[in-house]
Amino acid sequence: MGMLIATAALGLATALPVSADPVTEGVEQAPFKNPDGGFCVLHLVEKSKSRVKPPTKPVCYDTATEALKDASGGAITDAPADGKGIGSPEFVAKIKAHNDSVPRIRATGASADYIIGSVFQLEWYEGESLYISGPSTCPDGDVYYDTDFTGTWWDNRTSSAQSYYSCYGLLWQFVYSGSYEHVVGNAPTLGAFDNKTTSVEFY
């Protein structure tokens, strides 16, 4: 599955939309704080080659505690409110342990989502953050997840990212086109791709 998407990505990487704005690309635009809340969640619907999913917009909170509780379906309740350390190896281990436990949680009749990946406003997992979750992990046949940040505060604001539980991420310059950055596990900095993410795919 990963090779198929990577091949498609290479084919799309040379496409340059006429709407490209070289003045703002790579430069974070004011305001520097998300007015909707500093810690956001996207509950994505699985997408397959044969089915179109509805658009999804982030839900944001004032604390990381609320955001991680939402992203995990209520399972992770002890994230620090100020978000300090949520990109650390220790907290990533907590996310991985949660993902491992999802089948057991569901077997009790409770709800739980897999946490697939995250993006951060600043390098080294600092600043505002957005967690992406879904009902299944990666890879799962031809199912994958994607989201478009166009029209949201998160457009062109990603400076670091993580992927979890065998999921691989593609950070796209435009809406699933243009140049891209591949995220496997931890990406504490994005180099020349800093503040250039308009859409994301996980597969």
N, C-alpha and C positions, 0 to 999 in steps of 0.2 A: 504493500500500500504506500509506504513512505517513498519508495523509488518512483512510483507513478506520479505522486504529487510533486516530487522534486523535479522530475522530468518536465512536467507541465510548467513548473515555476521557471525553469530555464528558458522555455519557449516564450514565456510572457515577460521575462525580465527586460527585453529590449523595447517593449511597447512604451511609448511616452505620450500620455494623454495631452490633448490641447489645453486642458484646464490646469496644467502644472504651474505652480507659482514659485519660481526660483528665489523670490525675495524673502518669503516666509519659511521655506523649507530649511530644516536644520537649526532654526532659531525659535526657541520657545516664546510664545506670545503672551502678553499680559491678558487677564490677571494670572498670577502665579499660583493662587489658591483656587481650588474648585469650589464655586459658590454652593454647589449641591451637597458638599461633604467630601472630606479628604480620603475616604476609604470606600471603594466601590465594588460592586459585584455584578457579574453577568451570568445569568442562568441560561445557557445555550441549549437549543434543541438540536438533536442529531441531524446531520444533513447527509444524504446519500446522493449518488449520481442520478437517481431516478425520482428524487423528491425535493421540492423547494421548501425551505423553512421560512417561517415568518421573521421579520426583522426584530432585533432585540436591542434595547437601550440599557445602559448601566443604571443600577439603583445604588445610591450613595448614602453613606452614614457619616456621623461625626466622629465615631470611634472605630478602631480596628476590631474591637471586641464584637461589636454588632455585625460588622462586615463578614468576619470569619465565621461567626455563628450562622449567618445567612448562607454563605457560600457552601458550608458543610452540611446544610440541612439541619442545623441545631446541634451537631455533634461536637464542634470545637467551641468552647465557651470561655477559654482562659487566655485569649490573645491580649497582649497589652493594649490598653485603650489608646495610647499615643502612637502605636505602630512601631515602636522601637524594637528592632531585632526580628521583625517578622520575615525578613529575608535571610536570616542567619541559618547555618547548618542545623542548629538545634530545632528551630521552628520548622524548617523544611522536613526534618525527620518526623515531626509531629504530623505534618500534612500527609506524608507518605504512610505513616501508621494509620491515620484516619482512612486513607484510600484503601488500605489493606482490609480494614474492618467494615467497609460498606456492605458487602454481602451478609455479614453476621448481623449488622444493624437492621438491614431490611428483613432478615429472617424473623426478627422479633415483631415485625409489623410497623416499625418506626420508619420514618423517611430519612434518607441520606443521599447526598450527591457526591460524586467524585470531584475533587478540585484538580483541574487540568493544567492550569498555568496562571501566571500573573505578570503584570507589567507595572513599572514604577516610573514616577515622574523624574527622579534623579538617579544618578549613578549609585551603584552599590546598594540598591534596594531601599533608597531613602525617598522622602517626600510623599506625595499622594500615591496611592496604590489602587490597583484594580485586579480583583481575582475572578477567574473564569471557571465555571463549574458546569457539569453536565451529568446526565443519567447513566452514561457508560464510560468506560475508560478507553484508552487508545492502545493499539489499533483494534478496530472491531469490524472486520470485513471492509466494505467500501464506505463505512461511516466515518465522518470527520466533523470538525466544528469550525465555524468561521464567524467573524463579526467585523462590521464596518464602523469605524469611529467617526465617519463624516457627520458633521452637525452636532457632535458632542464635544465636551471640554477636552476629551482625550486625544483629539486629532492633533498629530505632530507634537506629542508631549512625552513620548517614551524614551527613557535613557538607560534602563536596565530591565531585564526580564528573566523569568524562570519557567520551566516546563516540568511537569511531574508525571510519575506513574507511566512510564513508557510513551508518553506523548512527546511529539516534536513540534516545534513552533516555527511558523514563517511570519515574520513581520514585513508587511508590504508597504512600499512607498506610496502607492495609490490604492484604489479599490481592487485588490487582488491582481495588480499589474505593476509595472515599473520595476525598479530594483528591489531587493529583499535581503533580509538578514535571517539566517537559520539559527534557531535557539534549541540547543540540546542540553537540558539540565539548567545550568547556571550561566547567565550572561550579565556579569556585573557592570560592564560598559559596552557600548555599541559602536564606539569609534566614529567613523564617518557617517554612520546611520543614526546618530543621535538626533532626537526630535524629528524623525522623518516617517514615523509609523502612522499610516492612515487606516490600515486594516490588518487583521490577524487571522491565520489559520492554524489549527492544531490537528494533527493526524497521527 
